[in-house]
């Protein structure tokens, strides 16, 4: 499909032209790379994906093994009313929502107390 000059294209026509040229370019690239290049690309993609999978697994493990305080526990620790904990949760800044429950990771709460933010 040749690009018409001084004509207005519909979006559908433009996308068709773009898709066709993109597929042709990919064919030329695929034919130009050697088996060794393809193996190198595959190995690099595997390393990149593996790193992402490992970091995601660490994050999930951390969330699963972290211990949490409920707002009631935080109120008891800080000597506040439970309503005050809900009201000042943004000031505390160390809360998470898990299954729509407001929870405070123990490690972050203790760090906030020791740093003097509370």
Number of C-alpha atoms within 10 A of each C-alpha: 8 5 9 8 6 6 7 9 11 9 9 9 12 13 12 13 14 11 12 12 13 11 11 11 12 11 11 10 10 11 9 10 10 10 9 9 11 12 11 12 12 12 12 12 12 12 12 11 12 12 12 12 12 11 12 12 12 12 11 12 11 11 13 9 8 12 12 19 17 17 21 15 16 20 17 13 10 12 10 13 14 16 12 11 21 15 11 10 17 10 11 17 13 17 21 14 9 9 7 7 11 15 21 24 16 17 13 15 20 13 13 15 12 10 9 7 11 12
